[in-house]
Amino acid sequence: MEAIWLGQSGFKIMEGKKTLLIDPWHKFPPGNVLFPREVRLDDADVIAVTHGHLDHFGETMSMAGKLEKTKVLTNYELMMFLMEMGVPKERLISMNIGGTLKVEDFEFTMTQAFHSSGIGEFGPKQLVYGGMPAGYVIRVGNKTIYHAGDTGLFSDMKLIAELYKPEVVMLSIGDVYTMGPKEAVRAVAFLRPKKVIPMHYGGTFKLPGDPAIFKEMVERELGDGVEVLVPKPGERLEL
């Protein structure tokens, strides 16, 4: 299995002939490219969206309108929004926190996330309710991945570890809107994966969480049992 970090919280995950995109987002504002254009997005079999904020919902609407074979997995409210915006119903799949379903070769369990989830531009007149924010436990091939979405630290991550035993976790470290490095290290201690990938830092919003500090803290506090991967946008990782 391979993954490419797209910047912010976006990932392209490839297993066999199937491809999953999580929270794909090109740019904000126009012209500020966050990840390399040479990374193909038009080969996605599934797009999974964690919540409605523009830097996560991102390219989903435009891509769902163009890619005829791509399925979009969201919560119920985002599904209804996409349907109202003209995305064909047969491409849309909704679920809610606690549920599990299989889409193509990927099995998803939707988990809670402590955040918010308005849909639209970042202005009060444009925002509409986007349902509950979420993360996903994803099983494909012989691997289990946990993409936590945008979230603060919560102790029920221990239950995620107990129930699903994710080998790879993707955790926000940017601070301000999510966990910072200190809280994310505690999340790693709760989850005990083999590999962890920090996300949602720097970028357009200049989020202050530092992946080098996070990596050093994980190694100091948790030893060498957890490998911290700090990719550059567009870099291909073997999971």
Protein Blocks (a to p, Z undefined) as FASTA:
>chain_A
ZZddebjjbccddehjbccdehiafbdcehiafbdfklcfklcfbdcdfblcfklnmmmm
mmmmmmmmbccdddfklmmmmmmnopafklpccddehiacdehjbccddddddddddecd
ddfklpccebjaddddddehjbccddebjadddfklmmmmmmnopabdcddfkgmjlccf
klmmmmmmmnopabdcdeheehjnopabdfklmmmmmmmmnojmbccddddehiacdZZ
